[in-house]
Structures are given as C-alpha cells and as structure tokens.
Amino acid sequence: MTDVLAGILPESVLATHWFMILSSFVAINTVMYVALAVAKILPKLYPRDWLPRTYTRAETRSIYPDTPEGEQARREATRPRHERTD
C-alpha cells in the first residue's frame, strides 16, 4: 500500500505516527464491516432449539380438543419460529 501512496503522498507523511494510527483504524474498521456483512448473510440461529424441552404439562390446557385435528394444531403452534410455514 505504501508503494501506491508513495506516488501520491511524500514519504515523510507516510512515516508519521498519525498516518500509521489512521491506517490502523481504517484496517480495523474494514475487518469489522466484513464480519458484520458475513453475519447478516448467515441464517439466524435459535439456541433454544438445541436444548431439550423439560417443561411438559401433566394435562392439556389448550383451546384445541384432544382429537387428531387438535393434536396437529398443537404441534403447529409449538414448532420453532424458523420451521413454521405461516
């Protein structure tokens, strides 16, 4: 990079302390923006989906009756957000 800037800026400016601090800031800023862009591309993770579910009730408190249709509706309502089709 200094070879490219050597034609634009004099070497006395490139060797100064403030220019090294400025170039370090620009480098760190670039790395942070790349990391944020990669994080936005990746799908959202739900750590709660990896943990076992230990909270089950002894009896049903659902508005759906204990029928096959009610069981299907209950399963749909308790699926994780990223797996729902609605």
All heavy atoms as an XYZ file, in Angstrom:
697
protein
N       0.825     -1.185      0.000
C       0.000      0.000      0.000
C       0.871      1.251      0.000
O       0.509      2.239     -0.610
C      -0.912      0.000      1.222
C      -1.785      1.203      1.283
S      -3.019      1.024      2.567
C      -3.379      2.704      2.855
N       1.978      1.188      0.688
C       2.838      2.368      0.724
C       3.441      2.666     -0.640
O       3.748      3.816     -0.936
C       3.948      2.206      1.780
O       4.625      0.990      1.534
C       3.381      2.227      3.173
N       3.606      1.644     -1.480
C       4.127      1.884     -2.826
C       3.131      2.691     -3.650
O       3.516      3.573     -4.410
C       4.426      0.571     -3.529
C       5.550     -0.214     -2.847
O       6.350      0.427     -2.128
O       5.601     -1.433     -3.021
N       1.843      2.381     -3.488
C       0.816      3.113     -4.222
C       0.716      4.536     -3.707
O       0.641      5.493     -4.478
C      -0.556      2.403     -4.086
C      -1.660      3.229     -4.728
C      -0.493      1.025     -4.696
N       0.729      4.689     -2.388
C       0.612      6.020     -1.810
C       1.894      6.834     -1.968
O       1.866      8.057     -1.837
C       0.235      5.922     -0.328
C      -1.169      5.408     -0.042
C      -1.377      5.249      1.450
C      -2.212      6.333     -0.628
N       3.001      6.177     -2.201
C       4.272      6.892     -2.334
C       4.238      7.856     -3.520
O       4.887      8.901     -3.491
C       5.420      5.905     -2.478
N       3.478      7.527     -4.539
C       3.371      8.429     -5.678
C       2.446      9.593     -5.403
O       2.546     10.636     -6.044
N       1.535      9.439     -4.425
C       0.565     10.489     -4.115
C       1.050     11.380     -2.983
O       1.002     12.597     -3.076
C      -0.786      9.854     -3.727
C      -1.302      9.006     -4.883
C      -1.808     10.917     -3.371
C      -2.504      8.168     -4.543
N       1.505     10.726     -1.911
C       1.964     11.457     -0.724
C       3.478     11.326     -0.588
O       4.043     10.288     -0.929
C       1.295     10.902      0.538
C      -0.218     11.029      0.622
C      -0.739     10.258      1.813
C      -0.619     12.488      0.724
N       4.103     12.325     -0.038
C       5.545     12.202      0.184
C       5.836     11.179      1.287
O       5.005     10.922      2.146
C       5.974     13.606      0.615
C       4.733     14.332      0.951
C       3.607     13.653      0.270
N       7.004     10.582      1.254
C       7.361      9.536      2.210
C       7.431     10.067      3.629
O       7.187      9.331      4.582
C       8.693      8.916      1.814
C       8.990      7.647      2.585
C      10.198      6.924      2.041
O      10.525      7.119      0.866
O      10.799      6.173      2.817
N       7.688     11.324      3.791
C       7.743     11.902      5.139
C       6.365     11.858      5.808
O       6.265     11.704      7.017
C       8.258     13.338      5.077
O       7.382     14.140      4.297
N       5.295     11.968      5.026
C       3.937     11.893      5.578
C       3.587     10.438      5.907
O       2.968     10.151      6.925
C       2.913     12.490      4.583
C       1.487     12.270      5.059
C       3.178     13.962      4.367
N       4.008      9.511      5.059
C       3.684      8.099      5.272
C       4.354      7.531      6.513
O       3.867      6.583      7.108
C       4.089      7.270      4.052
C       3.361      7.592      2.754
C       3.914      6.734      1.623
C       1.877      7.380      2.895
N       5.449      8.089      6.930
C       6.188      7.584      8.083
C       5.762      8.243      9.389
O       6.283      7.889     10.440
C       7.679      7.774      7.857
N       4.795      9.142      9.364
C       4.383      9.835     10.589
C       3.512      8.936     11.460
O       2.880      7.980     10.988
C       3.616     11.129     10.268
O       2.470     10.785      9.501
C       4.494     12.114      9.522
N       3.489      9.283     12.728
C       2.726      8.496     13.709
C       1.220      8.582     13.444
O       0.512      7.587     13.524
C       3.065      8.998     15.119
C       2.484      8.167     16.205
N       2.854      6.863     16.424
C       1.543      8.453     17.132
C       2.176      6.376     17.448
N       1.371      7.332     17.902
N       0.721      9.777     13.128
C      -0.722      9.933     12.916
C      -1.205      9.164     11.698
O      -2.314      8.656     11.679
C      -1.102     11.407     12.820
C      -0.584     12.098     11.583
C       0.572     12.776     11.462
C      -1.217     12.135     10.299
N       0.719     13.237     10.170
C      -0.368     12.867      9.448
C      -2.396     11.627      9.785
C      -0.668     13.100      8.111
C      -2.711     11.862      8.454
C      -1.847     12.600      7.635
N      -0.362      9.057     10.675
C      -0.764      8.314      9.479
C      -0.847      6.816      9.766
O      -1.732      6.120      9.274
C       0.209      8.586      8.321
C      -0.274      8.016      7.011
C      -1.197      8.704      6.255
C       0.184      6.787      6.557
C      -1.654      8.183      5.053
C      -0.265      6.262      5.358
C      -1.197      6.963      4.605
N       0.061      6.304     10.610
C       0.009      4.887     10.996
C      -1.237      4.598     11.832
O      -1.873      3.566     11.667
C       1.271      4.510     11.766
C       2.522      4.479     10.923
S       3.915      3.997     11.929
C       5.257      4.525     10.893
N      -1.600      5.523     12.725
C      -2.816      5.357     13.528
C      -4.043      5.380     12.624
O      -4.951      4.554     12.764
C      -2.899      6.451     14.610
C      -1.808      6.225     15.647
C      -4.271      6.461     15.271
C      -1.698      7.338     16.667
N      -4.088      6.302     11.689
C      -5.214      6.397     10.757
C      -5.337      5.139      9.896
O      -6.441      4.599      9.726
C      -5.064      7.631      9.867
C      -6.182      7.851      8.840
C      -7.487      8.147      9.556
C      -5.812      8.974      7.893
N      -4.244      4.624      9.399
C      -4.302      3.421      8.562
C      -4.699      2.198      9.392
O      -5.413      1.319      8.902
C      -2.972      3.194      7.844
O      -1.944      2.992      8.786
N      -4.288      2.147     10.663
C      -4.718      1.047     11.543
C      -6.215      1.120     11.788
O      -6.915      0.094     11.782
C      -3.977      1.111     12.874
O      -2.605      0.968     12.678
N      -6.740      2.321     12.032
C      -8.178      2.495     12.233
C      -8.961      2.053     11.001
O      -9.980      1.354     11.119
C      -8.493      3.961     12.558
C      -9.955      4.249     12.631
C     -10.700      3.878     13.738
C     -10.600      4.886     11.578
C     -12.060      4.133     13.791
C     -11.952      5.154     11.628
C     -12.689      4.780     12.747
N      -8.507      2.427      9.844
C      -9.189      2.035      8.602
C      -9.161      0.516      8.432
O     -10.159     -0.097      8.033
C      -8.557      2.758      7.389
C      -9.063      2.180      6.082
C      -8.835      4.246      7.465
N      -8.049     -0.118      8.755
C      -7.945     -1.577      8.626
C      -8.898     -2.284      9.592
O      -9.618     -3.211      9.206
C      -6.511     -2.018      8.887
N      -8.941     -1.843     10.857
C      -9.846     -2.453     11.839
C     -11.297     -2.224     11.437
O     -12.135     -3.129     11.537
C      -9.548     -1.902     13.243
C      -8.184     -2.396     13.710
C     -10.630     -2.305     14.236
C      -7.680     -1.728     14.961
N     -11.618     -1.030     10.983
C     -12.975     -0.707     10.548
C     -13.399     -1.602      9.376
O     -14.532     -2.091      9.334
C     -13.036      0.770     10.157
C     -14.448      1.277     10.070
O     -15.361      0.656     10.572
N     -14.615      2.422      9.437
N     -12.516     -1.839      8.446
C     -12.818     -2.694      7.297
C     -13.090     -4.130      7.740
O     -14.049     -4.757      7.284
C     -11.647     -2.662      6.296
O     -11.423     -1.313      5.909
C     -11.949     -3.506      5.081
N     -12.266     -4.636      8.648
C     -12.464     -6.003      9.142
C     -13.808     -6.121      9.867
O     -14.535     -7.107      9.705
C     -11.292     -6.415     10.061
C     -11.595     -7.708     10.799
C     -10.024     -6.552      9.249
N     -14.181     -5.110     10.655
C     -15.464     -5.150     11.373
C     -16.638     -5.143     10.399
O     -17.615     -5.881     10.589
C     -15.558     -3.974     12.339
C     -14.662     -4.133     13.549
S     -14.722     -2.754     14.683
C     -16.426     -2.739     15.146
N     -16.583     -4.331      9.368
C     -17.680     -4.289      8.394
C     -17.786     -5.606      7.612
O     -18.889     -6.049      7.292
C     -17.524     -3.106      7.433
C     -18.182     -1.870      7.966
C     -17.428     -0.854      8.535
C     -19.564     -1.719      7.942
C     -18.028      0.279      9.042
C     -20.175     -0.594      8.439
C     -19.405      0.396      8.990
O     -20.004      1.519      9.489
N     -16.680     -6.234      7.311
C     -16.719     -7.533      6.640
C     -17.362     -8.569      7.557
O     -18.197     -9.372      7.122
C     -15.301     -7.973      6.206
C     -15.277     -9.430      5.799
C     -14.814     -7.090      5.071
N     -17.000     -8.564      8.843
C     -17.590     -9.511      9.793
C     -19.093     -9.286      9.931
O     -19.872    -10.247      9.984
C     -16.911     -9.376     11.152
N     -19.536     -8.037      9.983
C     -20.969     -7.755     10.066
C     -21.707     -8.199      8.808
O     -22.826     -8.710      8.876
C     -21.199     -6.258     10.304
C     -20.853     -5.750     11.693
C     -20.943     -4.233     11.737
C     -21.777     -6.367     12.725
N     -21.102     -8.005      7.646
C     -21.735     -8.422      6.396
C     -21.870     -9.936      6.331
O     -22.916    -10.464      5.920
C     -20.922     -7.916      5.207
N     -20.847    -10.658      6.773
C     -20.922    -12.126      6.788
C     -21.971    -12.588      7.787
O     -22.739    -13.522      7.526
C     -19.534    -12.730      7.106
C     -19.617    -14.211      7.394
C     -18.581    -12.472      5.950
N     -22.056    -11.942      8.947
C     -23.050    -12.313      9.956
C     -24.467    -12.097      9.449
O     -25.381    -12.845      9.804
C     -22.817    -11.513     11.233
N     -24.684    -11.083      8.631
C     -26.017    -10.848      8.075
C     -26.404    -11.890      7.028
O     -27.577    -12.182      6.841
C     -26.082     -9.458      7.453
C     -26.520     -8.396      8.401
C     -27.058     -7.282      7.602
C     -28.169     -6.497      7.998
N     -29.155     -6.546      8.842
N     -25.432    -12.438      6.344
C     -25.704    -13.426      5.303
C     -26.125    -14.761      5.912
O     -26.995    -15.449      5.384
C     -24.460    -13.609      4.406
C     -24.223    -12.362      3.574
C     -24.612    -14.814      3.499
C     -22.924    -12.376      2.811
N     -25.520    -15.130      7.036
C     -25.796    -16.425      7.659
C     -27.204    -16.459      8.239
O     -27.743    -15.436      8.655
C     -24.772    -16.685      8.766
C     -23.321    -16.789      8.299
C     -22.399    -16.920      9.498
C     -23.143    -17.950      7.363
N     -27.838    -17.641      8.279
C     -29.184    -17.733      8.847
C     -29.161    -17.507     10.356
O     -28.157    -17.772     11.018
C     -29.615    -19.163      8.523
C     -28.356    -19.902      8.314
C     -27.361    -18.922      7.785
N     -30.292    -17.032     10.885
C     -30.375    -16.763     12.314
C     -30.428    -18.073     13.083
O     -31.127    -19.008     12.704
C     -31.611    -15.937     12.619
C     -31.682    -15.523     14.051
C     -32.699    -14.463     14.289
C     -32.664    -14.139     15.768
N     -33.316    -12.941     16.098
N     -29.688    -18.136     14.171
C     -29.634    -19.336     14.995
C     -30.498    -19.145     16.233
O     -30.499    -18.079     16.839
C     -28.195    -19.631     15.416
C     -27.204    -19.845     14.283
C     -25.804    -19.995     14.837
C     -27.582    -21.083     13.499
N     -31.228    -20.176     16.604
C     -32.044    -20.177     17.802
C     -31.473    -21.204     18.767
O     -31.766    -22.396     18.650
C     -33.497    -20.525     17.477
C     -34.169    -19.498     16.587
C     -34.262    -19.698     15.213
C     -34.708    -18.351     17.129
C     -34.870    -18.764     14.405
C     -35.328    -17.411     16.328
C     -35.411    -17.621     14.972
O     -36.015    -16.691     14.184
N     -30.659    -20.791     19.740
C     -30.044    -21.749     20.674
C     -31.076    -22.539     21.473
O     -30.827    -23.656     21.893
C     -29.207    -20.866     21.599
C     -28.994    -19.608     20.854
C     -30.178    -19.442     19.963
N     -32.257    -21.994     21.690
C     -33.302    -22.688     22.445
C     -33.733    -23.978     21.734
O     -34.182    -24.923     22.383
C     -34.499    -21.755     22.622
C     -35.555    -22.284     23.512
C     -35.117    -22.149     24.966
N     -36.182    -22.630     25.802
C     -35.996    -23.319     26.900
N     -34.789    -23.548     27.322
N     -37.004    -23.734     27.604
N     -33.607    -24.036     20.431
C     -33.976    -25.240     19.677
C     -33.020    -26.390     19.962
O     -33.370    -27.548     19.763
C     -33.981    -24.959     18.176
C     -35.088    -24.010     17.779
O     -36.019    -23.800     18.591
O     -35.024    -23.464     16.666
N     -31.808    -26.111     20.405
C     -30.824    -27.161     20.663
C     -30.978    -27.754     22.052
O     -30.445    -28.825     22.333
C     -29.413    -26.621     20.512
C     -29.121    -26.057     19.165
C     -29.707    -26.410     17.986
C     -28.183    -25.047     18.850
N     -29.187    -25.666     16.965
C     -28.253    -24.833     17.455
C     -27.289    -24.306     19.590
C     -27.457    -23.904     16.810
C     -26.496    -23.382     18.941
C     -26.585    -23.189     17.572
N     -31.656    -27.033     22.947
C     -31.803    -27.501     24.324
C     -32.986    -28.448     24.431
O     -34.000    -28.280     23.752
C     -31.999    -26.308     25.261
C     -30.869    -25.282     25.267
C     -31.262    -24.087     26.114
C     -29.600    -25.918     25.785
N     -32.912    -29.445     25.301
C     -34.051    -30.354     25.465
C     -35.206    -29.640     26.162
O     -35.005    -28.773     27.013
C     -33.479    -31.470     26.345
C     -32.348    -30.831     27.064
C     -31.789    -29.791     26.136
N     -36.403    -30.018     25.775
C     -37.588    -29.421     26.385
C     -37.980    -30.241     27.607
O     -38.370    -31.392     27.486
C     -38.738    -29.389     25.391
C     -38.475    -28.433     24.266
C     -39.679    -28.295     23.403
N     -39.405    -27.288     22.393
C     -40.328    -26.585     21.816
N     -41.576    -26.775     22.103
N     -40.002    -25.686     20.926
N     -37.907    -29.630     28.765
C     -38.253    -30.324     30.000
C     -39.534    -29.787     30.614
O     -39.928    -30.219     31.681
C     -37.109    -30.175     31.022
O     -36.891    -28.784     31.241
C     -35.831    -30.824     30.509
N     -40.158    -28.845     29.952
C     -41.361    -28.236     30.510
C     -42.612    -28.804     29.825
O     -43.137    -28.233     28.905
C     -41.304    -26.708     30.379
C     -41.086    -26.225     28.973
C     -42.154    -25.940     28.132
C     -39.801    -26.066     28.472
C     -41.944    -25.510     26.845
C     -39.595    -25.622     27.192
C     -40.673    -25.347     26.385
O     -40.464    -24.916     25.100
N     -43.091    -29.923     30.254
C     -44.317    -30.504     29.717
C     -45.362    -30.524     30.823
O     -45.067    -30.826     31.982
C     -44.084    -31.933     29.198
O     -43.513    -32.712     30.237
C     -43.153    -31.919     28.003
N     -46.590    -30.224     30.487
C     -47.675    -30.181     31.465
C     -48.251    -31.576     31.683
O     -48.229    -32.415     30.798
C     -48.780    -29.243     30.994
C     -48.329    -27.805     30.906
C     -49.538    -26.927     30.623
N     -49.142    -25.538     30.529
C     -49.124    -24.714     31.568
N     -49.486    -25.138     32.743
N     -48.766    -23.466     31.405
N     -48.813    -31.776     32.854
C     -49.425    -33.061     33.184
C     -50.729    -33.244     32.417
O     -51.093    -34.361     32.041
C     -49.669    -33.158     34.684
N     -51.456    -32.148     32.183
C     -52.707    -32.246     31.428
C     -52.775    -31.105     30.428
O     -52.124    -30.082     30.579
C     -53.910    -32.218     32.368
C     -53.979    -30.994     33.230
C     -55.113    -31.076     34.239
O     -55.268    -32.135     34.867
O     -55.836    -30.078     34.366
N     -53.611    -31.283     29.419
C     -53.733    -30.315     28.340
C     -54.480    -29.084     28.810
O     -55.532    -29.178     29.424
C     -54.484    -30.939     27.154
O     -53.808    -32.113     26.773
C     -54.543    -29.982     25.990
N     -53.909    -27.913     28.517
C     -54.587    -26.653     28.816
C     -54.842    -25.882     27.519
O     -54.990    -24.668     27.526
C     -53.734    -25.820     29.759
C     -53.577    -26.469     31.108
C     -52.824    -25.597     32.050
N     -53.562    -24.362     32.283
C     -53.055    -23.301     32.900
N     -51.815    -23.331     33.328
N     -53.767    -22.225     33.076
N     -54.932    -26.606     26.423
C     -55.072    -25.992     25.113
C     -56.524    -25.691     24.792
O     -57.444    -26.298     25.343
C     -54.502    -26.946     24.061
O     -54.724    -26.440     22.773
N     -56.730    -24.752     23.873
C     -58.081    -24.480     23.396
C     -58.511    -25.520     22.364
O     -59.677    -25.599     22.010
C     -58.204    -23.064     22.793
C     -57.256    -22.907     21.612
C     -57.944    -22.014     23.841
C     -57.451    -21.615     20.828
N     -57.552    -26.318     21.892
C     -57.854    -27.354     20.924
C     -58.230    -28.644     21.657
O     -57.569    -29.026     22.610
C     -56.644    -27.624     20.030
C     -56.152    -26.393     19.324
C     -54.953    -25.801     19.707
C     -56.876    -25.806     18.294
C     -54.492    -24.667     19.086
C     -56.425    -24.670     17.669
C     -55.231    -24.101     18.065
O     -54.788    -22.979     17.444
N     -59.271    -29.338     21.213
C     -59.643    -30.589     21.884
C     -58.604    -31.685     21.625
O     -57.768    -31.566     20.736
C     -60.985    -30.942     21.245
C     -60.989    -30.243     19.939
C     -60.148    -29.008     20.114
N     -58.668    -32.746     22.408
C     -57.746    -33.870     22.236
C     -58.222    -34.770     21.107
O     -58.627    -35.910     21.302
C     -57.618    -34.671     23.531
C     -56.816    -33.919     24.564
O     -55.982    -33.104     24.166
O     -57.030    -34.169     25.760
N     -58.176    -34.257     19.897
C     -58.531    -35.008     18.692
C     -57.333    -34.956     17.750
O     -56.413    -34.176     17.967
C     -59.766    -34.377     17.995
O     -59.433    -33.051     17.619
C     -60.984    -34.364     18.908
N     -57.345    -35.773     16.699
C     -56.222    -35.703     15.749
C     -56.025    -34.297     15.159
O     -54.911    -33.854     14.975
C     -56.603    -36.715     14.666
C     -57.497    -37.683     15.348
C     -58.242    -36.895     16.392
N     -57.146    -33.567     14.894
C     -57.003    -32.214     14.361
C     -56.399    -31.292     15.413
O     -55.574    -30.434     15.124
C     -58.364    -31.641     13.917
C     -59.036    -32.408     12.797
C     -59.889    -33.560     13.319
O     -60.377    -33.475     14.454
O     -60.033    -34.542     12.596
N     -56.819    -31.461     16.656
C     -56.287    -30.649     17.742
C     -54.821    -30.941     17.981
O     -54.035    -30.039     18.272
N     -54.425    -32.198     17.854
C     -53.013    -32.563     18.015
C     -52.163    -31.908     16.931
O     -51.088    -31.402     17.210
C     -52.842    -34.092     17.962
C     -53.380    -34.821     19.154
C     -52.594    -34.492     20.414
O     -51.365    -34.302     20.329
O     -53.217    -34.388     21.470
N     -52.676    -31.917     15.700
C     -51.944    -31.283     14.593
C     -51.824    -29.785     14.836
O     -50.759    -29.208     14.640
C     -52.658    -31.548     13.254
C     -52.019    -30.857     12.069
C     -50.618    -31.352     11.787
O     -50.272    -32.476     12.086
N     -49.793    -30.484     11.237
N     -52.885    -29.143     15.273
C     -52.839    -27.701     15.538
C     -51.885    -27.404     16.684
O     -51.152    -26.409     16.653
C     -54.237    -27.192     15.862
N     -51.856    -28.243     17.687
C     -50.962    -28.035     18.822
C     -49.510    -28.177     18.378
O     -48.649    -27.406     18.768
C     -51.275    -29.030     19.937
C     -50.472    -28.757     21.194
C     -50.781    -29.672     22.347
N     -52.193    -29.772     22.627
C     -52.876    -30.916     22.542
N     -52.270    -32.023     22.222
N     -54.153    -30.947     22.800
N     -49.237    -29.164     17.525
C     -47.878    -29.345     17.030
C     -47.432    -28.138     16.203
O     -46.305    -27.691     16.299
C     -47.774    -30.621     16.197
C     -47.214    -31.772     17.001
C     -46.934    -32.988     16.177
N     -48.050    -33.915     16.377
C     -48.875    -34.326     15.437
N     -48.704    -33.959     14.204
N     -49.866    -35.139     15.710
N     -48.353    -27.604     15.395
C     -48.029    -26.422     14.589
C     -47.735    -25.221     15.475
O     -46.838    -24.447     15.197
C     -49.179    -26.071     13.637
C     -49.210    -26.890     12.380
C     -48.018    -26.588     11.495
O     -47.663    -25.408     11.337
O     -47.429    -27.542     10.971
N     -48.490    -25.081     16.549
C     -48.327    -23.918     17.426
C     -47.045    -23.995     18.232
O     -46.498    -22.967     18.636
C     -49.522    -23.794     18.355
N     -46.525    -25.189     18.491
C     -45.332    -25.314     19.334
C     -44.050    -25.500     18.531
O     -42.992    -25.626     19.123
C     -45.482    -26.506     20.308
O     -45.709    -27.697     19.553
C     -46.615    -26.274     21.278
N     -44.131    -25.519     17.204
C     -42.908    -25.634     16.410
C     -42.091    -24.366     16.514
O     -42.637    -23.285     16.675
C     -43.259    -25.897     14.942
C     -43.522    -27.336     14.696
C     -43.499    -27.757     13.279
N     -43.443    -26.736     12.259
C     -43.905    -26.891     11.046
N     -44.455    -28.017     10.692
N     -43.812    -25.937     10.158
N     -40.777    -24.466     16.405
C     -39.931    -23.259     16.445
C     -40.274    -22.310     15.312
O     -40.762    -22.716     14.252
C     -38.514    -23.811     16.263
C     -38.605    -25.228     16.678
C     -39.989    -25.675     16.353
N     -40.009    -21.018     15.524
C     -40.376    -19.996     14.559
C     -39.802    -20.210     13.174
O     -40.483    -20.027     12.170
C     -39.917    -18.628     15.052
C     -40.881    -17.981     15.971
C     -40.334    -16.676     16.395
N     -39.491    -17.014     17.539
C     -38.743    -16.174     18.166
N     -38.671    -14.953     17.792
N     -38.018    -16.556     19.195
N     -38.548    -20.629     13.083
C     -37.920    -20.737     11.771
C     -38.406    -21.951     10.992
O     -38.131    -22.066      9.814
C     -36.409    -20.765     11.908
C     -35.874    -21.988     12.604
N     -35.873    -22.107     13.970
C     -35.362    -23.130     12.120
C     -35.368    -23.286     14.288
N     -35.046    -23.920     13.192
N     -39.168    -22.873     11.621
C     -39.691    -24.040     10.914
C     -41.162    -23.865     10.495
O     -41.681    -24.696      9.784
C     -39.585    -25.278     11.808
C     -38.166    -25.735     12.060
C     -38.119    -26.964     12.956
O     -39.194    -27.478     13.312
O     -37.009    -27.387     13.275
N     -41.794    -22.808     10.955
C     -43.224    -22.630     10.643
C     -43.405    -22.241      9.177
O     -42.554    -21.623      8.555
C     -43.824    -21.538     11.529
C     -43.893    -21.979     12.970
C     -44.633    -20.971     13.793
N     -44.496    -21.324     15.203
C     -44.762    -20.511     16.182
N     -45.209    -19.319     15.945
N     -44.606    -20.900     17.416
N     -44.552    -22.591      8.646
C     -44.839    -22.304      7.235
C     -45.772    -21.118      7.063
O     -46.072    -20.763      5.944
C     -45.475    -23.538      6.564
O     -46.654    -23.903      7.288
C     -44.491    -24.685      6.547
N     -46.248    -20.502      8.164
C     -47.198    -19.399      8.022
C     -46.541    -18.076      7.799
O     -45.457    -17.804      7.665
C     -48.116    -19.253      9.231
C     -47.423    -19.435     10.575
O     -46.276    -19.035     10.747
O     -48.078    -20.002     11.425
